[in-house]
Amino acid sequence: MIRSTTAGMAPSSTLTSSQEALDRACESLVCGDSSTMRVLPYHLPLVADRGEGSRLWDVDGNEFIDLNMAYGPLILGHCPPQVIESVLRQMSEHGSQLGFPTEVSTRVAEKIKMLYPSIDLLRFTSTGTEATTGAVRLARTVTGKPKMIQFEGHYHGSSDTVFNRYHAPLSDLPAKGYGPAIPGTSGINGAPHEVYVVRWNDIDAFLACLEELGDSVAGCIMEPVAGNTGVIPPKPGFLHQLREITLDHDMLMIFDEIITSSRVAPGGAQEYYDVQPDISVVGKAIGGGYPLGCVGASKEIMEVVRDGTLFQGGVYSGNAVVMAAAEAVLDVILAEKEDMYSHLHAVGDQLADGVREIFSRNGIPHVVQNVGPMVSMFLTKEDREGLYEYRDLRKYCDFDKYIAFQHALQRAGIYFHPNQFEPLFLSRAHSRADIDTVLERIDAEVPCCFNKN
């Protein structure tokens, strides 16, 4: 077995141990893992052994610059010492699961409120799915209305409440730009019920949907930067228009910031775009790699939880170890936010600009979009100025070409997900030198990958 452990060296193409580990895993775990997105049929075998900073090593000892960061949570990189120290201190001195209110939960909630002025009160969950489910129940309870609006390509977890077929083929999408949600999987009995799905970045479609539904809409939930169809930012003014429309129609605006929270800015997309939602769902980066979600809103909205009208709970909600990790992450963000987010946006722009230059120089049709450290390198069938909604990706992107491109880069020691619906995520640990290395390896692989001389 060839091993490559020297920093900056590309891994060998031999992935024998990863394949053997996956074969063994398939005897006990469906497809070898507990998430379909980690073991898609077109993945090259990669079983991770460890991570440190911006790097990841597989069980063969191959080293990768990690541009996935566990699908976004590792805002400080792999194994940040502040998080490790905080977690070890909590476990050794206080306990990992106490079953009572804890002061560390209070401190984390207070620090989240410092970053998110839209939140007066919040509740912690263990997953984003739980948090978005709670947010929709909250909107329906407060308004007394049954219907919800979502947006095409946006993902809000796999609960029956909101799990629509967010990667549906174009042929299944309504021509008028909105329609009832298509169930996201079998086994959910036609759910999500009373949910309509509208084209992203299309105010006219949103207004038409509202006109059809009348005064029955409790709220609309969105990823303020679409991050489950690659990176698709809101058009200038789009979120502000939605904010005004929701206020005019007495419905609640929900930001699902599981991906964007404390990633695109310390206070998430609501800070970055200066739009305050009624209900905020945050998680991922705030947990620093530990399972954390939360739903928060004003005191008036959260009153229905306080008085018992709406139930929200969970044995592991606010788990002490998770809270200790989150407190360490939040302490870093609060202490270093100006320098930290300046760096995150700088390396994000460096990567995006560099990829654009390489693809353009090699005559490869593409669209590269980023909001700071969230980056997407879309390979398209023809030159496009931008991609503005889910249907654009389905119509213009070349998914097979992207898979081949990802395979070449993975073999060259750069990891990102092989499905271009998945963004690239950078962390505070990624240096400008790391990005230089990534661009050098992309530049080296592109001529071979796309048969360019």
C-alpha positions as CSV (number, residue, x, y, z in Angstrom):
1,M,0.0,0.0,0.0
2,I,1.3,3.4,-1.0
3,R,1.1,6.0,1.8
4,S,1.5,9.8,1.5
5,T,1.7,11.7,4.7
6,T,4.0,14.6,3.8
7,A,2.2,17.9,4.0
8,G,1.2,19.2,0.5
9,M,1.8,15.8,-1.3
10,A,-1.0,14.4,-3.4
11,P,-2.3,11.0,-2.5
12,S,-1.7,7.9,-4.6
13,S,-4.5,6.5,-6.7
14,T,-4.4,3.4,-4.5
15,L,-7.4,3.5,-2.1
16,T,-7.3,-0.2,-1.1
17,S,-7.9,0.3,2.6
18,S,-10.8,2.7,2.0
19,Q,-12.5,0.2,-0.3
20,E,-11.9,-2.7,2.1
21,A,-13.3,-0.6,5.0
22,L,-16.4,0.3,3.0
23,D,-16.9,-3.3,2.0
24,R,-16.8,-4.3,5.6
25,A,-19.1,-1.5,6.6
26,C,-21.7,-2.6,4.0
27,E,-22.1,-5.8,6.0
28,S,-23.6,-3.8,8.9
29,L,-24.5,-0.3,7.6
30,V,-26.7,0.3,4.7
31,C,-24.4,1.2,1.8
32,G,-21.6,1.5,4.4
33,D,-22.7,4.7,6.2
34,S,-25.6,6.4,7.9
35,S,-26.1,9.1,5.3
36,T,-26.8,8.6,1.7
37,M,-24.9,11.7,0.7
38,R,-21.6,10.3,2.0
39,V,-21.8,7.1,0.0
40,L,-23.4,7.9,-3.4
41,P,-22.6,5.4,-6.2
42,Y,-20.3,7.8,-7.9
43,H,-18.1,8.6,-4.9
44,L,-14.5,7.5,-5.0
45,P,-13.9,5.3,-1.9
46,L,-12.7,7.5,1.0
47,V,-13.0,6.4,4.6
48,A,-11.7,9.2,6.8
49,D,-9.2,8.5,9.6
50,R,-8.5,12.0,11.1
51,G,-8.6,15.7,10.4
52,E,-6.5,18.6,11.5
53,G,-6.9,22.3,10.5
54,S,-7.6,22.4,6.8
55,R,-6.4,18.8,6.2
56,L,-8.1,15.4,6.2
57,W,-6.4,12.0,6.1
58,D,-8.0,8.7,4.9
59,V,-7.3,5.2,6.3
60,D,-4.6,4.8,3.6
61,G,-2.7,7.7,5.0
62,N,-3.5,9.9,2.0
63,E,-3.7,13.6,2.8
64,F,-6.3,16.0,1.4
65,I,-7.0,19.7,1.6
66,D,-10.6,19.5,2.8
67,L,-13.0,21.8,1.0
68,N,-16.0,20.1,2.5
69,M,-15.5,20.7,6.2
70,A,-18.1,18.1,7.2
71,Y,-20.7,19.8,5.0
72,G,-20.1,23.1,6.7
73,P,-20.0,22.9,10.5
74,L,-16.2,23.1,10.9
75,I,-15.9,26.9,10.7
76,L,-12.7,26.7,12.8
77,G,-11.3,23.7,11.0
78,H,-10.7,20.2,12.1
79,C,-9.8,19.6,15.8
80,P,-9.6,23.3,16.9
81,P,-7.9,23.3,20.3
82,Q,-10.4,25.7,21.9
83,V,-13.2,23.3,21.2
84,I,-11.3,20.2,22.3
85,E,-10.3,21.9,25.6
86,S,-13.8,23.1,26.3
87,V,-15.3,19.7,25.6
88,L,-12.8,17.8,27.7
89,R,-13.2,20.2,30.6
90,Q,-17.0,19.8,30.5
91,M,-16.8,16.0,30.4
92,S,-14.1,15.6,33.0
93,E,-15.2,18.3,35.5
94,H,-19.0,18.5,35.1
95,G,-20.4,15.6,33.0
96,S,-21.6,15.0,29.5
97,Q,-25.4,14.6,30.0
98,L,-26.9,15.9,33.2
99,G,-30.6,15.9,32.6
100,F,-31.2,19.3,34.2
101,P,-30.8,23.0,33.2
102,T,-27.1,24.0,33.0
103,E,-25.3,27.3,33.2
104,V,-23.4,26.5,30.0
105,S,-26.7,26.3,28.0
106,T,-27.6,29.8,29.4
107,R,-24.2,31.2,28.4
108,V,-24.4,29.8,24.9
109,A,-27.9,31.2,24.5
110,E,-26.8,34.6,25.6
111,K,-23.9,34.6,23.2
112,I,-26.2,33.6,20.3
113,K,-28.4,36.5,21.1
114,M,-25.4,38.8,20.9
115,L,-25.0,37.8,17.3
116,Y,-28.6,37.5,16.3
117,P,-30.7,40.5,17.4
118,S,-33.9,39.0,16.0
119,I,-33.8,36.4,18.8
120,D,-35.1,37.2,22.3
121,L,-35.7,33.6,23.4
122,L,-34.6,30.3,21.9
123,R,-34.7,26.5,22.3
124,F,-31.8,24.1,21.5
125,T,-32.2,21.0,19.4
126,S,-29.8,18.3,18.4
127,T,-30.3,18.6,14.6
128,G,-31.4,21.1,12.0
129,T,-34.3,18.9,11.1
130,E,-35.7,19.2,14.6
131,A,-35.2,23.0,14.6
132,T,-36.9,23.6,11.2
133,T,-39.8,21.3,12.2
134,G,-40.2,23.3,15.4
135,A,-40.0,26.6,13.5
136,V,-42.9,25.6,11.1
137,R,-45.0,24.4,14.1
138,L,-44.3,27.7,15.8
139,A,-45.4,29.7,12.8
140,R,-48.6,27.7,12.4
141,T,-49.4,27.9,16.1
142,V,-48.8,31.7,16.4
143,T,-50.7,32.6,13.3
144,G,-53.5,30.0,13.5
145,K,-53.0,29.4,9.8
146,P,-52.3,26.0,8.1
147,K,-50.2,26.7,5.0
148,M,-46.5,27.2,4.5
149,I,-44.4,28.3,1.5
150,Q,-41.0,27.0,0.7
151,F,-38.7,27.5,-2.3
152,E,-37.5,25.2,-5.0
153,G,-34.1,23.6,-4.2
154,H,-34.1,24.6,-0.6
155,Y,-33.7,21.8,2.0
156,H,-35.0,22.1,5.5
157,G,-34.4,18.6,6.9
158,S,-36.1,15.3,6.4
159,S,-39.1,15.6,8.6
160,D,-42.6,15.0,7.2
161,T,-43.4,18.7,8.0
162,V,-41.2,20.1,5.3
163,F,-39.4,17.4,3.3
164,N,-40.3,18.1,-0.3
165,R,-38.5,16.7,-3.3
166,Y,-36.1,19.5,-3.5
167,H,-34.0,18.0,-6.3
168,A,-37.0,17.1,-8.5
169,P,-36.5,16.8,-12.3
170,L,-37.6,19.7,-14.3
171,S,-40.5,17.7,-15.8
172,D,-42.1,17.4,-12.4
173,L,-42.0,21.1,-11.6
174,P,-45.1,23.3,-12.3
175,A,-44.9,25.5,-15.3
176,K,-46.5,28.4,-13.4
177,G,-43.6,28.6,-11.0
178,Y,-45.3,27.3,-7.9
179,G,-47.4,24.5,-6.7
180,P,-48.0,21.9,-3.9
181,A,-45.0,20.3,-2.5
182,I,-43.9,17.0,-3.9
183,P,-43.2,14.5,-1.2
184,G,-39.4,14.1,-0.6
185,T,-39.4,10.3,0.0
186,S,-41.7,7.4,0.2
187,G,-43.3,6.4,3.5
188,I,-44.5,9.9,4.6
189,N,-48.1,9.4,3.6
190,G,-48.3,12.3,1.1
191,A,-46.5,14.8,3.4
192,P,-45.5,17.6,3.6
193,H,-49.1,18.7,3.8
194,E,-50.4,22.2,3.2
195,V,-47.0,23.2,1.8
196,Y,-46.5,25.1,-1.4
197,V,-43.1,25.5,-3.2
198,V,-42.2,28.6,-5.2
199,R,-39.3,29.4,-7.6
200,W,-36.4,31.1,-5.8
201,N,-35.6,34.7,-6.7
202,D,-39.0,35.1,-8.4
203,I,-41.2,37.7,-6.6
204,D,-43.9,37.4,-9.2
205,A,-44.3,33.6,-8.6
206,F,-44.4,34.3,-4.9
207,L,-47.1,36.9,-5.2
208,A,-49.1,34.7,-7.5
209,C,-48.9,31.8,-5.0
210,L,-50.1,34.1,-2.2
211,E,-53.0,35.3,-4.3
212,E,-54.1,31.7,-4.9
213,L,-53.7,30.7,-1.2
214,G,-55.4,33.8,0.2
215,D,-55.2,34.5,3.9
216,S,-54.2,30.9,4.8
217,V,-50.5,31.2,4.9
218,A,-48.7,31.0,8.2
219,G,-45.3,31.8,6.9
220,C,-42.5,31.1,4.4
221,I,-39.3,29.3,5.2
222,M,-36.1,29.7,3.2
223,E,-32.4,29.3,3.1
224,P,-31.5,33.0,2.8
225,V,-28.5,31.8,0.6
226,A,-29.6,28.7,-1.1
227,G,-27.0,26.1,-0.2
228,N,-28.5,22.8,-1.1
229,T,-28.4,23.5,-4.8
230,G,-25.0,24.8,-4.7
231,V,-24.6,28.5,-3.8
232,I,-27.4,30.6,-5.2
233,P,-27.5,34.0,-3.4
234,P,-30.7,36.0,-3.3
235,K,-30.9,38.7,-6.0
236,P,-30.3,42.2,-4.8
237,G,-33.3,43.3,-2.8
238,F,-35.1,40.0,-3.0
239,L,-35.0,39.3,0.7
240,H,-36.1,42.8,1.5
241,Q,-39.1,42.5,-0.9
242,L,-40.1,39.2,0.8
243,R,-39.8,40.9,4.2
244,E,-42.3,43.6,3.2
245,I,-44.7,41.2,1.6
246,T,-44.8,38.9,4.6
247,L,-45.5,41.9,6.8
248,D,-48.3,43.0,4.5
249,H,-49.9,39.6,4.5
250,D,-49.6,38.9,8.3
251,M,-47.4,35.9,7.8
252,L,-44.1,35.0,9.4
253,M,-40.7,34.9,7.7
254,I,-38.4,32.0,8.7
255,F,-34.7,32.0,7.9
256,D,-33.3,28.5,7.9
257,E,-29.7,29.4,8.7
258,I,-28.4,26.0,9.5
259,I,-25.8,26.5,6.7
260,T,-25.3,30.2,6.7
261,S,-25.4,30.9,10.5
262,S,-22.1,32.4,11.6
263,R,-20.6,31.3,8.3
264,V,-21.3,34.2,5.8
265,A,-21.1,36.7,8.7
266,P,-21.0,36.5,12.5
267,G,-24.7,37.0,12.7
268,G,-25.4,34.9,9.6
269,A,-27.2,35.9,6.4
270,Q,-29.6,38.1,8.3
271,E,-26.6,40.3,9.3
272,Y,-25.0,40.0,5.9
273,Y,-28.1,41.1,4.0
274,D,-29.5,43.3,6.8
275,V,-32.9,41.5,7.0
276,Q,-34.4,40.4,10.3
277,P,-36.8,37.4,10.1
278,D,-39.5,36.6,12.6
279,I,-38.1,33.1,13.3
280,S,-34.5,32.1,13.0
281,V,-33.1,28.6,12.8
282,V,-29.3,28.3,13.4
283,G,-26.8,25.5,13.8
284,K,-23.9,23.8,12.1
285,A,-21.0,26.3,12.3
286,I,-22.1,27.4,15.8
287,G,-21.6,23.8,17.0
288,G,-18.1,23.5,15.6
289,G,-18.7,19.9,14.5
290,Y,-21.1,18.8,17.4
291,P,-24.8,18.2,16.8
292,L,-26.5,21.5,17.4
293,G,-29.6,23.3,16.1
294,C,-31.7,26.0,17.6
295,V,-34.9,27.9,16.9
296,G,-35.4,31.4,18.2
297,A,-37.7,34.4,17.9
298,S,-39.2,37.3,19.8
299,K,-40.6,36.9,23.3
300,E,-44.1,37.3,21.8
301,I,-43.7,34.5,19.3
302,M,-42.0,32.2,21.8
303,E,-44.7,32.7,24.3
304,V,-46.6,29.7,22.9
305,V,-43.7,27.5,23.9
306,R,-43.4,29.1,27.3
307,D,-47.0,28.7,28.2
308,G,-47.1,25.1,26.9
309,T,-49.4,25.6,23.9
310,L,-46.6,24.2,21.7
311,F,-44.4,21.4,22.9
312,Q,-40.7,21.4,22.2
313,G,-38.3,19.1,23.9
314,G,-35.7,16.3,23.6
315,V,-33.4,14.4,26.0
316,Y,-30.3,15.5,24.1
317,S,-31.5,19.1,23.4
318,G,-28.9,21.4,25.0
319,N,-26.6,18.5,25.7
320,A,-23.8,19.8,27.9
321,V,-20.9,18.6,25.7
322,V,-22.5,20.2,22.7
323,M,-23.0,23.4,24.6
324,A,-19.3,23.4,25.7
325,A,-18.3,23.0,22.1
326,A,-20.6,25.8,21.0
327,E,-19.4,28.1,23.7
328,A,-15.8,27.7,22.5
329,V,-16.8,28.5,18.9
330,L,-18.9,31.5,19.9
331,D,-16.1,32.8,22.1
332,V,-13.8,32.8,19.1
333,I,-16.3,34.4,16.9
334,L,-17.2,37.2,19.4
335,A,-13.5,37.9,20.1
336,E,-12.1,37.7,16.6
337,K,-15.1,38.3,14.3
338,E,-13.6,41.3,12.4
339,D,-10.4,39.5,11.5
340,M,-12.0,36.1,11.2
341,Y,-14.7,37.0,8.7
342,S,-12.3,39.3,6.7
343,H,-10.1,36.2,6.3
344,L,-13.0,33.9,5.5
345,H,-14.3,36.2,2.7
346,A,-10.7,36.8,1.4
347,V,-10.0,33.1,1.0
348,G,-13.5,32.5,-0.5
349,D,-13.0,35.2,-3.0
350,Q,-9.4,34.0,-3.8
351,L,-10.7,30.5,-4.5
352,A,-13.7,31.8,-6.6
353,D,-11.6,34.3,-8.6
354,G,-8.9,31.7,-9.2
355,V,-11.2,29.0,-10.5
356,R,-12.9,31.5,-12.8
357,E,-9.6,32.5,-14.3
358,I,-8.5,28.8,-14.8
359,F,-11.8,27.8,-16.4
360,S,-11.9,30.9,-18.6
361,R,-8.3,30.4,-19.8
362,N,-9.1,26.8,-20.7
363,G,-12.3,27.6,-22.5
364,I,-14.5,25.6,-20.1
365,P,-18.1,26.8,-19.7
366,H,-18.7,27.6,-16.1
367,V,-20.4,29.7,-13.4
368,V,-18.6,30.3,-10.1
369,Q,-20.7,31.8,-7.3
370,N,-19.8,32.4,-3.7
371,V,-20.9,34.3,-0.6
372,G,-17.7,34.5,1.3
373,P,-16.5,31.0,2.3
374,M,-19.5,29.3,0.7
375,V,-18.3,28.6,-2.9
376,S,-19.8,26.7,-5.9
377,M,-17.9,25.8,-9.1
378,F,-20.7,25.0,-11.5
379,L,-19.6,23.3,-14.8
380,T,-22.2,24.3,-17.4
381,K,-23.1,23.1,-20.9
382,E,-22.8,26.7,-22.2
383,D,-21.5,30.0,-21.0
384,R,-23.9,31.7,-18.5
385,E,-23.7,34.9,-16.7
386,G,-25.1,33.4,-13.5
387,L,-27.4,30.8,-12.0
388,Y,-30.3,32.3,-10.1
389,E,-32.6,29.4,-9.2
390,Y,-32.8,25.6,-8.9
391,R,-34.2,25.2,-12.4
392,D,-31.1,26.9,-13.9
393,L,-28.9,24.2,-12.4
394,R,-31.1,21.4,-13.8
395,K,-31.2,23.1,-17.2
396,Y,-27.6,24.3,-17.7
397,C,-25.2,22.3,-15.4
398,D,-23.2,19.2,-16.6
399,F,-23.3,16.9,-13.6
400,D,-21.3,14.1,-15.3
401,K,-18.5,16.5,-16.2
402,Y,-18.4,17.7,-12.6
403,I,-18.1,14.2,-11.2
404,A,-15.1,13.5,-13.5
405,F,-13.6,16.8,-12.4
406,Q,-14.1,16.0,-8.7
407,H,-12.5,12.5,-9.2
408,A,-9.4,14.1,-10.7
409,L,-9.0,16.6,-7.9
410,Q,-9.6,13.9,-5.2
411,R,-6.8,11.9,-6.7
412,A,-4.7,15.0,-6.6
413,G,-5.3,15.6,-2.9
414,I,-8.2,18.0,-2.9
415,Y,-11.5,16.9,-1.6
416,F,-14.9,18.4,-2.3
417,H,-18.2,16.6,-2.8
418,P,-18.8,15.1,-6.3
419,N,-22.3,16.4,-6.6
420,Q,-22.4,20.1,-7.6
421,F,-25.5,20.6,-5.6
422,E,-23.1,20.6,-2.6
423,P,-21.1,23.8,-2.0
424,L,-17.5,24.0,-1.0
425,F,-16.9,25.2,2.5
426,L,-13.8,27.0,3.8
427,S,-12.8,27.5,7.4
428,R,-10.7,29.8,9.5
429,A,-7.9,27.2,9.2
430,H,-7.7,27.5,5.4
431,S,-4.7,29.8,4.6
432,R,-4.0,31.7,1.4
433,A,-1.2,29.2,0.8
434,D,-3.8,26.4,1.0
435,I,-5.9,28.1,-1.7
436,D,-2.8,28.6,-3.8
437,T,-2.2,24.9,-3.6
438,V,-5.8,24.1,-4.5
439,L,-5.6,26.4,-7.6
440,E,-2.3,25.0,-8.7
441,R,-3.7,21.4,-8.6
442,I,-6.9,22.5,-10.4
443,D,-4.8,24.2,-13.1
444,A,-2.7,21.1,-13.5
445,E,-5.7,18.7,-13.7
446,V,-8.0,20.8,-15.9
447,P,-6.2,20.2,-19.3
448,C,-6.2,16.4,-18.7
449,C,-9.7,16.3,-17.2
450,F,-11.3,18.2,-20.1
451,N,-9.0,17.0,-22.9
452,K,-7.4,20.4,-23.4
453,N,-3.9,20.7,-24.8
